[in-house]
Structures are given as C-alpha cells and as structure tokens.
Amino acid sequence: MPTEEYAIVLDYLPEGKVDSNIPGYRRERRIAEVLGEAYYSLLEVVLREGFSVSAGDRVYIGKGVREKIHHIVRRLKYDDLTSTAKVELEYALEKLVKAQEKKFVRFFNECGPLTTRLHRLELLPGVGKKHMWDIMKVRNAKPFESFEDIAKRVPLLPDPEKLVVKRIIMELKGIDEKGKPIKYHLFVGVPMFADEERNEKKN
C-alpha cells in the first residue's frame, strides 16, 4: 500500500490500549489511531514525549522529520479501532471527501469499467445500471464540475458526497452493504490521481 504523508487523528490513548493482553509496564503509551489523507489507511502511531493530540488533529506521518509522531506501529483493520475512533472515522471522512472534492468529481468524470459486465460506478452504494448509464450519458455531454453539479444533473441519484464516504467505509470494513467481502477497491489504498495532485502542489 502506498505511503501516507498526512493523517487525521481518530483517537488518542495516552496510556495505551488498556484492553490489551500486554502487561501495563510493557504497554506502548502515547498511542494514536489515525486515518491517512491520501489512501485512507488506518494506522496506529506513537507520539513523541511531550506531545499530545486530539481527535480531528492533522499530523505529519511521512518519511521526513516528524514533529509529533515518533513512529508508526502498524496498519489497523476497522475492527481494531476503538469505539471512539469508529465514531470519529465518519466525521473525518466527511471532511476529507469535501476537501478532496476535485479528486472525486474527476473519478465520476473519468472512471471506466472493471470488467465487461461491471463498471466502477456500480460499486458505489445505491448506484445500479440505470444510474451508471445516466451518469455516463450526462458526463459525456459535459464533464461534472462539483458534487452539487452531479446531484443536479443526474435525477434521483443519492448524494454523491455521501456515496463516496459510504464506499470508503465499506472498503475499510472489508464488506459491502449485504455483508459480502469487498472484491474491488475504488479508493482505499488506490493512488487515484494522488501523485498528480502532489506534483501540481509542488509546481
């Protein structure tokens, strides 16, 4: 999975995970559970001494000099998250998706089929064949400009912003709305224009 540079804090555990089987004297302290901004990785990190964070804080976790984060412990699965982190996850994703609107609108404009029978658009919750064809017809006439533009021009389509958030959560959980294992990823761990955006910022 690609490397994250920045992450959003979901939960901070200054005394470590108390429900761990590891004895207290050996338990890792100053732990935070975070969500990567680019690839939506769930990670467990350890803060440097003298620093603390709160849910919603943005921290640098890249390969350069980290001010607050000492090291990354491991990747987490959704079920590894604390109850607080699970609640905060949806809020964090809503903010990220809104901030990254340009990237997701581009997805609606440019994404193609996965197989001869399945289009990437159909992996979004609530999007079936009819909505898929409606989206393609409208975008071919004129590319979408925003989430609001998508909602206005595609009748009866569920809120596109919420569709993206739900899909990311499904991919993090590893199961779809029917409880079946996720076979394809659209957003989690997928570069999805991230490298191009990074280059644009540098220029």
C-alpha positions as CSV (number, residue, x, y, z in Angstrom):
1,M,0.0,0.0,0.0
2,P,1.3,3.5,-0.8
3,T,2.9,5.7,1.9
4,E,0.8,8.3,3.6
5,E,2.2,11.8,4.3
6,Y,-0.5,13.3,6.5
7,A,-3.2,11.7,8.7
8,I,-6.2,12.7,10.7
9,V,-6.3,11.6,14.4
10,L,-9.3,9.5,15.2
11,D,-8.4,8.7,18.9
12,Y,-5.6,9.3,21.3
13,L,-4.7,6.9,24.1
14,P,-2.0,8.4,26.4
15,E,-1.9,5.2,28.5
16,G,-2.1,2.8,25.5
17,K,-4.8,0.2,25.0
18,V,-5.9,-0.9,28.4
19,D,-7.8,-3.9,26.9
20,S,-4.5,-5.3,25.6
21,N,-3.2,-8.6,26.9
22,I,0.2,-6.9,27.3
23,P,1.1,-6.1,31.0
24,G,0.8,-2.4,31.9
25,Y,4.6,-1.9,32.4
26,R,5.3,-3.2,28.9
27,R,2.4,-1.5,27.1
28,E,3.1,1.1,24.4
29,R,1.9,4.6,25.6
30,R,1.0,7.8,23.8
31,I,-0.8,5.8,21.0
32,A,-3.0,7.4,18.4
33,E,-5.2,5.8,15.8
34,V,-5.2,7.8,12.6
35,L,-6.6,7.9,9.1
36,G,-4.3,8.6,6.2
37,E,-5.4,11.5,4.0
38,A,-4.4,10.2,0.6
39,Y,-5.1,6.5,0.7
40,Y,-7.4,6.2,3.7
41,S,-5.0,3.9,5.6
42,L,-5.9,3.1,9.2
43,L,-2.7,3.3,11.3
44,E,-1.5,3.1,14.9
45,V,1.2,5.6,15.7
46,V,3.2,6.5,18.8
47,L,3.7,10.2,19.7
48,R,6.9,11.7,20.8
49,E,7.2,12.6,24.5
50,G,5.9,16.0,25.4
51,F,3.3,15.9,22.7
52,S,-0.4,15.1,22.7
53,V,-3.2,15.2,20.1
54,S,-7.0,15.3,19.9
55,A,-9.5,13.7,17.5
56,G,-9.5,15.7,14.3
57,D,-5.9,16.9,14.5
58,R,-3.8,16.7,11.4
59,V,-0.4,15.2,11.8
60,Y,2.6,14.5,9.5
61,I,3.5,10.8,9.3
62,G,5.6,10.8,6.1
63,K,9.2,9.9,5.6
64,G,10.6,13.3,6.5
65,V,11.2,14.8,10.0
66,R,8.0,14.2,12.1
67,E,7.3,16.8,14.7
68,K,4.8,14.9,16.8
69,I,4.9,11.3,15.6
70,H,7.8,9.1,16.8
71,H,6.9,6.0,14.7
72,I,4.2,4.1,13.0
73,V,3.4,0.9,14.8
74,R,1.2,-1.0,12.4
75,R,-1.7,-0.9,10.0
76,L,-5.1,-1.4,11.5
77,K,-8.2,-3.1,10.4
78,Y,-11.5,-1.4,11.0
79,D,-12.3,-3.9,13.8
80,D,-9.1,-2.9,15.6
81,L,-10.3,0.7,16.1
82,T,-11.5,1.9,19.4
83,S,-15.2,2.8,19.7
84,T,-14.3,6.4,19.7
85,A,-12.2,6.1,16.6
86,K,-15.0,4.3,14.7
87,V,-17.4,7.2,15.5
88,E,-14.8,9.8,14.6
89,L,-13.9,8.0,11.3
90,E,-17.1,9.0,9.6
91,Y,-16.7,12.7,10.6
92,A,-13.1,12.7,9.4
93,L,-14.0,11.1,6.1
94,E,-16.8,13.6,5.5
95,K,-14.3,16.5,6.0
96,L,-11.7,14.8,3.8
97,V,-14.1,14.0,1.0
98,K,-15.4,17.5,1.0
99,A,-11.8,18.9,0.9
100,Q,-10.9,16.5,-1.9
101,E,-14.0,17.2,-3.9
102,K,-12.0,17.8,-7.1
103,K,-10.4,14.4,-7.0
104,F,-13.7,12.6,-6.5
105,V,-15.5,14.6,-9.2
106,R,-12.8,13.6,-11.5
107,F,-13.5,10.0,-10.6
108,F,-17.1,10.5,-11.6
109,N,-15.9,12.0,-14.9
110,E,-13.2,9.6,-15.8
111,C,-13.7,6.2,-14.2
112,G,-14.2,3.3,-16.5
113,P,-15.4,-0.4,-16.4
114,L,-13.7,-3.0,-14.3
115,T,-14.9,-5.9,-16.4
116,T,-17.1,-6.3,-19.4
117,R,-20.1,-6.7,-17.0
118,L,-19.2,-4.4,-14.2
119,H,-18.4,-0.6,-14.2
120,R,-16.6,1.1,-11.3
121,L,-19.6,3.4,-10.8
122,E,-21.7,0.4,-9.9
123,L,-19.5,-0.2,-6.9
124,L,-20.8,2.9,-5.3
125,P,-23.6,2.1,-2.8
126,G,-27.0,2.9,-4.3
127,V,-25.7,3.0,-7.9
128,G,-27.1,0.4,-10.3
129,K,-27.1,0.0,-14.0
130,K,-29.6,2.8,-14.6
131,H,-27.8,5.4,-12.6
132,M,-24.5,4.2,-14.1
133,W,-25.8,4.8,-17.7
134,D,-27.4,8.1,-16.6
135,I,-24.0,9.3,-15.2
136,M,-22.1,8.3,-18.3
137,K,-24.6,10.0,-20.6
138,V,-24.5,13.2,-18.7
139,R,-20.7,13.3,-18.3
140,N,-20.2,12.6,-22.0
141,A,-22.3,15.7,-22.8
142,K,-20.3,17.8,-20.3
143,P,-17.9,16.9,-17.5
144,F,-19.2,17.4,-14.0
145,E,-17.8,20.3,-12.1
146,S,-18.7,19.6,-8.5
147,F,-20.7,17.2,-6.2
148,E,-23.6,19.7,-6.5
149,D,-23.4,19.6,-10.3
150,I,-23.6,15.8,-10.2
151,A,-26.6,15.8,-7.9
152,K,-28.4,18.4,-10.1
153,R,-27.8,16.7,-13.4
154,V,-28.4,13.1,-12.5
155,P,-32.0,12.7,-11.4
156,L,-32.7,10.6,-8.3
157,L,-29.0,9.8,-7.7
158,P,-28.2,9.6,-3.9
159,D,-26.0,12.4,-2.6
160,P,-22.6,11.7,-4.4
161,E,-20.6,13.0,-1.5
162,K,-22.2,10.6,0.9
163,L,-21.9,7.8,-1.7
164,V,-18.1,8.2,-1.6
165,V,-17.9,8.3,2.2
166,K,-20.0,5.1,2.5
167,R,-17.9,3.4,-0.1
168,I,-14.7,4.2,1.7
169,I,-16.1,2.9,5.0
170,M,-17.3,-0.3,3.3
171,E,-13.7,-0.8,1.9
172,L,-12.2,-0.2,5.3
173,K,-14.6,-2.7,6.9
174,G,-14.0,-5.2,4.1
175,I,-17.6,-5.9,3.5
176,D,-20.4,-4.4,1.4
177,E,-23.9,-3.4,2.5
178,K,-25.1,-7.1,2.1
179,G,-22.3,-8.4,4.3
180,K,-20.3,-9.8,1.4
181,P,-16.5,-9.4,1.2
182,I,-15.3,-6.4,-0.8
183,K,-13.6,-7.7,-4.0
184,Y,-12.6,-4.4,-5.6
185,H,-11.3,-1.2,-4.1
186,L,-12.0,2.2,-5.6
187,F,-10.5,4.5,-3.0
188,V,-8.7,2.7,-0.1
189,G,-5.1,2.1,-1.0
190,V,-5.7,3.2,-4.6
191,P,-3.4,6.1,-5.8
192,M,-6.3,7.7,-7.7
193,F,-4.6,10.9,-9.1
194,A,-2.8,11.5,-5.7
195,D,0.6,11.6,-7.3
196,E,-0.5,14.1,-10.0
197,E,-2.1,16.3,-7.3
198,R,1.1,16.2,-5.3
199,N,3.1,17.3,-8.3
200,E,0.6,20.1,-9.0
201,K,1.1,21.4,-5.5
202,K,4.9,21.4,-5.9
203,N,4.7,23.3,-9.1
